[in-house]
Amino acid sequence: MKILIVDDNQELTYLIKWMLEDEGFEVRSAKNGEDGYSAYLLFNPDIVLTDIQMPEKNGLELMGHIRCLNPTVKTIYMSGDLAQYSLPLEEERRKYHVGVLEKPFSRQELMSLISQS
């Protein structure tokens, strides 16, 4: 399974990438929504694991662009401030099968959401 991580926190991205590769996943990463969209087009992942709050294009905007190409793409959103995004995340949950992780999260929480995707 291929997973794309999109997050402007490069240290966290490295840690998540290491955990996922350790579990046998093929992983690519991008540092913001703009790069994430390009990476999606080149990598065609099964799951997009994206931070919500990022410069240039946030995770919700990124997924809106990706869903124009693939409306059923599996998505896991991450944020350290989920309350700020409660309304758009509720809409995402209603329309699409998305997972949500509040930072910081455990390896077990991440793997559980990936297995549900």
C-alpha positions, 0 to 999 in steps of 0.5 A: 500500500502506498501512503503520501504524507503531507506536513510542513513539520519535517521532523514529524514527517520523517518520524511518521515515514519511518514508522510506516516504512517499518510496517512495510508501506511504500511512503512519499512525503511533501512539505505543503499542499502545493507539493502534496498535490504534485506528489499525489499526481506522481505517486498515486497513493492509496492513502493521503495522510495530511496536516490541515494547517499548512502554508500555501494550501492547507490540507482541506484545500489539498484534498478538494483538489485531489478529489476532483481527480479521485473523489474516493481517495482515502484520507487521514487528517492530522492537526494539533488544533482540531477544534478550529476545524470541527465544522469542515471535518464534520462535513468531510466525515459525512461526505467521505470516509476520512480519519482524523488524528489529533497531534500528538498521536501514537503509532497505535492510533495511526496504524488503527486508522490506516487499517480502517481505510 
